[in-house]
């Protein structure tokens, strides 16, 4: 047939372009909707269940017509060469088969299909088919059997397209969520007439099936979101709720992903020249690896062809062997080594920057954050957020994999013909379908595995930590049986997970091997017919790994990327949290001139319904000792937290030597204060390291002197390792009184002008209290001291005692003055002395 006319050239172009245009149009609708619209503002569409069942099978029927055409064209070319059709018609049939297979599977798998995408695809298919039929009408004869068969297929397909479009428009109902308020009746409106009531049409299939093109994945819940380890945890649910809330606020995934640009300065080495160089090395290595992925199989084919030609000649193709060897080693080996080294350094740069930034930010947050957040959650946010360093690994993984598959399709199609391209595309789509279906299945098994493993660890932890309770009640056998059941549940869940993974891997391998067998069969027939060389067969087998590797890794890589998004959300929420207390603009370092502290009409509340301090006023002169006493919950400890500026006052002011604490820097303010808290905390380090922590530049002699003043030196020397003794987690090697005196030694080493003592003798016996009191007197010499105490005997020597009740100072004076007053302090004193 003549292929030189303008109509034929246009038809040739459209044969290639139309399938691509249809799949792009089909995917564009839901993708744009997903990225640019919040879920609550997306219009949802539905079709009655019976009508949907009819529409579902129209796309497979269209696909079937292209299967018939894909058989007809080669068969006609084989039987009637003079009436044969060009390669572009076969390309059109094969490509359209894949397109409508994707559309069919999407509609079958989608729970809530985005019906306008399907209407658009059916309409575009009908138009494309009509245009192509019109352009090829000159070459069709109604007298030829082949042309009649071709026209019959075209006619049937046109009927299917028109039926799908018209029937779909008549059946679709629209529910615009943005216009319907909570609890309102769903508003339905036919796109093309009809008044049939709306029916939700959940498609059968696994709940976690990934949405394909033409359907929008659910943004909420476990099915549409990303699944990470410990799905059942409250933390995981909380962070996903935050993610959904931000998706609504940002108006879809596009705005949501755009918000993560705040991480770019930490991931990309803008100012780090060595890391920039390693990033460049990574890019170069990736480019070289892509070339080698094609060149090595190609060179192997050339080598095989040379060996075939030189058989029985005594000549060895050393040149081809040398080229193949050099490509394998050192080029490929060194490239892989350099790429690994470079990617490791780039990832480590991002890990270090992200971890440092997250930790530094957490340490700047105020007490209200740390008292309301579980430390485990904060640690988890820092730990998981640092996993964002793997984002570049994902980028450098997905990009090359995509390039390898595209290059393989283009090169093998040009090297052989469109049949090979069809085999590769069909294999890739089938593999992706199996992989994503399997991914949903294995994720459910993984959730079960995580839950049972967590339950097993909880039983183990509870039984061991509560050993005394188990022994007291003689429940050892019960705990053994309970732990045995937990182990069995975990074993069964692990078995299901690995069995399921094995089934999926086997199915994926079957798809890839079936594709390889089909491709090899095509090449083998060409070799047998003399239209291809033996080296082509070897090249294909060797090059097939360039397709297998990316496809095997793709589902795992996408899952890792989803996990990174969850990690990013943890870190994003953390970095977006601002401290409630911070340095004002222009804040200066505090200047101490004796340590005079004044509270002037200070009020404070943790919330509108929780007033703690009310109109409190008092003055501590330099060198004075001020004691705050009263009943629990009266606001004593909170008063001292305000001095440390862990919180800002609601009204009034706190000044140190005439300087409002809100006008000085936090670092200088806290550097000028020293505190002995009610429950001192220490690090799991040596005693020397714990005490010198208060003043890192101090000498060991300074530490020993501070410990002697705190009356703890002699006890330390009784330990076998002395000051080198490790204290254990939370100081388990020391008693309560010893911990108090270690805390005092820290403060003495720092030598602050103002000292805060919060219940420093609350958890010690009388003998230990005497030692602590000696340490307190040594610590208080020449300093302004604030003491919170329940034991009134520890504050009888204070220069001024403030009796705090309900956030107010109800009495003030010395011990003798308050006893003579006969008020609340006097009653508390009488109660404690009688009890003793």
ABEGO torsion letter per residue (X at the ends): XBAABAAAAAAAAAAAAAAAAAAAAAAAAAAAAAAABBAAABBBBBBBAAAAAAAAAAAAAAAAAAAAAAAAAAAAAAABAAABBBAAAAAAAAAAAAAAAAAAAAAAABABBBAAAAAAAAAAAAAAAAAAAAAAAAABBAABAAAAAAAAAAAAAAAAAAAAAAAAAAABBBBBAAABBBGBBBBBBBABEEABBBBBBBBBEBAABBBBBGBBBBABEAAABBBBBGAABAAAAAAAAAAAAAAAAAGEAAAAAAAAAAAAAAABBAABAAAAAAAAAAAAAAAAAAAAAAAAAAAAAAAAAAAAAABGAGBBBAAAAAAAAAAAOAAAAAAAAAAAAAAAAAAAAAAAAAAAAAAAAAAABBAAAAAABBAAAAAAAAAAAAAAAAAAAAAAAAAAAAAAAAAAAAAAAAABBAAAAAAAAAAAAAAAAAAAAAAAAAAAAAAAAAAAAAAAAAAAAAAAAAAAAAAAAGAAAAAAAAAAAAAAAAAAAAAAAAAAAAAAAAAAAAAAAAAAAAAAAAAAAAAAAGABBAAAAAAAAAAAAAAAAAAAAAAAAAAAAAAAAAAAAAAAAAAABBBABBBBBGBBBBBBAGGBBBBBGBBBBABAABBABBGBBBBBBBGBBBBBBEBBGAGAAAAAAAAAGABBBABEBBBBGGBBAAABBAAAAAAABBBBBABBBBBBBBAAAAAAAABAABBAAAAAAAAAAAGAAAAAAABAAEAABBAEBGGAABBAAAAAAAAAAAAAAAGBABBBBBGAAAABBAAAAAAAAAAAAAAABGBBBBBBBABAAAAAABABBBBBBGGBBABBEBAAAAAAAGBAAAAAAAAAAAAX
